[in-house]
Amino acid sequence: MRIARFTNAKDGQGEPAYGVVTGDLDQFGQPAEDAVIVELVGDPMYVGLKVLEKEHRLADVKLLAPVIPRSKVVGVGKNYAAHAAEMGGDQPAEPLLFLKPNTSVIGPNDAIVYPRQSSHLSYEGELAVVIGRICRDVPPERATDVIFGYTIANDVTARDLQKSDNQWARAKGMDTFCPLGPWIDHPTVEGDLDPQAFIDGRRVQTFLNGNVVQDGTTADMTWDIPNLVAYISAAMTLLPGDVILTGTPEGVGAMEPGDEVEVFVEGLGSLTNTVIRR
């Protein structure tokens, strides 16, 4: 079940609502032209899946970030060996964690703002996990109990600031540095996506102006989703709506103002954003 957050107004000024996107995706992760979104009562993470008898053409609404984390976005660095190698360092012995503030979150088709403080802005396409309930010290075998669903992320990074600051708060945390969307895949029935699907391997691709620049598979994660949830929740309490970015495959590179970046995750869809100069 694909749960989206949207507004009726194309300019994004309407009151946000939640809904279920119907229909299948094509091979590029795009919904059919006649896809509709069936409106829900309130935030399904808190009130459950209560459907209203109210539909909208998907083409007539503006999709927003499917979740605004209540407290945090937890990133995982160097979770693909090939990416760790391309960054010129060894792979960490344990998951390398960092935080992005919720003010960095934007939605599909929103602009990534190239900040004046940086001269090297980089894309990092990846799979994201959305937490569904308060949890602490979750064992790997119980990870599915606390996961609300899965979405797509671009872990935008000011690469020069990452090197100069010796920590990643500015490099990873500026406004617009965490595009999420276009919806959350919420496993509700047999056959929906679950952590095992990503352990078995789902394709993750990033396109820069239509050209493939990243092409990996989640099967190559060093630490899979259940073990990431266990490791992170052993360090900090996770709240409903918190997001875990699971790492990026090799092929990260620079973005420039005017570029269009699309991240595709097999079975989830695609997330597209453009880069603008501040």
Secondary structure, DSSP 8 states (H G I E B T S, - for coil): -EEEEEESSTTS-S--EEEEE-S-B-TTS-B-TT-EEEEESS-HHHH---EEEEEEEGGGSEEE-S---SS-EEEEES-BHHHHHHTTS---SS-EEEEE-GGGEE-TT-EEEE-TT-S-EEE-EEEEEEE-S-BSS--GGGHHHHEEEEEEEE--EEHHHHHHHSSSHHHHHSTT-EEEEEEEE---STTS--HHHHHH--EEEEEETTEEEEEEEGGGBSS-HHHHHHHHHHHS-B-TT-EEE----S--EEE-TT-EEEEEETTTEEEEEEEEE-
